[in-house]
Amino acid sequence: MKATEQTIQQLDRALRKTAEKFPSTEEASQMTDLHIRVTQETGELMVFDDDDRELMRCVIEQWIENRDDTFYDDVAAALSDAIQREKDLLEGLSILKPYSFVLENDESEHIQELYVVDDDLAIVPLSVDSLEGDLDDFLDNLLKE
């Protein structure tokens, strides 16, 4: 599922609304990760802190009753793209570093770590699938030697 223009706008807005809860003008005093919970049936996207306090909620219409087997992979890709677009804002949150953006399903089960911010270093976790070809090539070259 390719994110529609409306979905892209909604994701960007959701991340900006979340960032408003942690203005960069304040001293970092809270220690938390940002848990992005997605409900496949209703299309809801919610953001929670470590104490399970809801920070933001919206409905992504494109995701309502989406039954694709690749739903969470597609959501992770769309969210990762949105985080990259808003990264200057998201890396300056008044949260003690390191902090992560974590994708979860509607049962609060960890799906994927989307982005990690640690001091002056931002880390974008790679999926094993994206490395598969590179690792195979590396191993082949290593075994040849």
C-alpha positions as CSV (number, residue, x, y, z in Angstrom):
1,M,0.0,0.0,0.0
2,K,1.5,3.3,-1.1
3,A,0.7,6.2,1.2
4,T,-1.7,8.7,-0.4
5,E,-1.1,12.4,-0.2
6,Q,-3.7,12.7,2.4
7,T,-2.0,10.0,4.5
8,I,1.3,11.8,4.2
9,Q,-0.2,15.1,5.4
10,Q,-1.9,13.3,8.3
11,L,1.3,11.6,9.4
12,D,3.3,14.9,9.2
13,R,0.6,16.7,11.2
14,A,0.5,13.9,13.8
15,L,4.2,14.1,14.4
16,R,4.1,17.9,14.7
17,K,1.3,17.6,17.2
18,T,3.3,15.1,19.2
19,A,6.3,17.4,19.1
20,E,4.2,20.2,20.6
21,K,4.0,18.2,23.8
22,F,7.8,18.4,24.1
23,P,8.8,21.9,23.0
24,S,12.5,22.3,22.4
25,T,12.6,25.6,24.4
26,E,12.2,23.6,27.6
27,E,15.0,21.8,29.4
28,A,14.9,18.1,28.8
29,S,13.6,16.6,31.9
30,Q,11.4,13.7,30.9
31,M,12.8,10.3,30.1
32,T,10.5,8.5,27.6
33,D,10.2,6.9,24.3
34,L,7.4,7.6,21.9
35,H,5.2,4.6,21.2
36,I,3.2,4.9,18.0
37,R,0.3,2.5,18.2
38,V,-1.7,1.7,15.1
39,T,-5.0,-0.1,15.0
40,Q,-5.5,-1.9,11.7
41,E,-9.3,-2.2,12.0
42,T,-10.1,1.4,12.8
43,G,-7.1,3.2,11.2
44,E,-6.3,4.9,14.5
45,L,-2.8,6.2,15.1
46,M,-2.0,7.0,18.7
47,V,1.2,8.2,20.3
48,F,1.9,7.3,23.9
49,D,4.8,7.9,26.4
50,D,6.4,5.2,28.5
51,D,3.7,5.6,31.2
52,D,1.0,4.8,28.6
53,R,-0.3,8.4,28.6
54,E,-1.9,9.3,25.3
55,L,-0.1,12.3,23.7
56,M,-2.0,12.3,20.3
57,R,-4.6,10.5,18.4
58,C,-5.9,10.6,14.8
59,V,-7.5,8.4,12.2
60,I,-5.7,7.6,9.0
61,E,-8.6,6.9,6.6
62,Q,-6.4,4.9,4.2
63,W,-5.7,2.4,7.0
64,I,-9.3,1.8,8.1
65,E,-10.1,-1.9,7.7
66,N,-6.9,-2.5,5.7
67,R,-6.4,-6.3,5.6
68,D,-3.1,-6.4,3.7
69,D,-0.6,-8.9,5.0
70,T,2.1,-6.2,4.7
71,F,0.0,-3.6,6.6
72,Y,2.6,-3.0,9.4
73,D,5.5,-3.0,7.0
74,D,3.7,-0.4,4.9
75,V,2.8,1.6,8.0
76,A,6.4,1.4,9.2
77,A,7.7,2.7,5.9
78,A,5.2,5.6,5.8
79,L,6.0,6.6,9.4
80,S,9.8,6.3,8.7
81,D,9.4,8.6,5.7
82,A,7.3,11.1,7.8
83,I,9.9,11.0,10.6
84,Q,12.6,11.8,8.1
85,R,10.6,14.8,6.8
86,E,10.1,16.1,10.3
87,K,13.5,15.0,11.8
88,D,14.8,18.5,12.5
89,L,11.8,19.0,14.7
90,L,11.8,15.5,16.2
91,E,15.5,15.5,17.1
92,G,15.1,18.6,19.2
93,L,12.3,17.4,21.6
94,S,12.7,18.2,25.3
95,I,13.2,14.5,26.1
96,L,16.3,13.1,27.7
97,K,18.4,11.3,25.1
98,P,18.4,8.6,23.9
99,Y,14.8,8.2,22.9
100,S,13.1,6.2,20.3
101,F,10.0,6.2,18.1
102,V,8.6,2.7,18.4
103,L,5.8,1.2,16.2
104,E,3.3,-1.0,18.1
105,N,0.2,-2.9,17.1
106,D,-3.2,-2.3,18.9
107,E,-2.2,-4.8,21.6
108,S,0.9,-2.7,22.5
109,E,3.2,-5.3,21.0
110,H,6.5,-4.0,19.6
111,I,6.6,-4.2,15.8
112,Q,9.6,-2.1,14.9
113,E,11.9,0.6,16.2
114,L,11.5,3.4,13.7
115,Y,14.0,6.0,14.8
116,V,16.5,6.5,17.7
117,V,17.9,9.9,18.7
118,D,21.0,9.9,20.9
119,D,22.8,13.2,21.5
120,D,24.1,14.4,18.2
121,L,23.5,11.0,16.6
122,A,20.3,9.9,15.0
123,I,19.9,6.3,14.1
124,V,17.5,4.9,11.6
125,P,17.2,1.2,12.3
126,L,17.4,-1.0,9.2
127,S,15.3,-4.0,8.7
128,V,17.0,-7.3,8.1
129,D,15.2,-7.6,4.8
130,S,16.8,-4.5,3.5
131,L,20.2,-5.9,4.2
132,E,19.7,-9.4,2.9
133,G,21.3,-8.9,-0.5
134,D,24.2,-6.9,0.9
135,L,24.9,-9.5,3.6
136,D,24.8,-12.3,1.0
137,D,27.3,-10.5,-1.2
138,F,29.5,-9.8,1.8
139,L,29.4,-13.5,2.9
140,D,30.1,-14.7,-0.7
141,N,33.1,-12.4,-1.0
142,L,34.4,-13.4,2.5
143,L,34.1,-17.1,1.7
144,K,36.0,-16.6,-1.6
145,E,39.0,-15.3,0.3
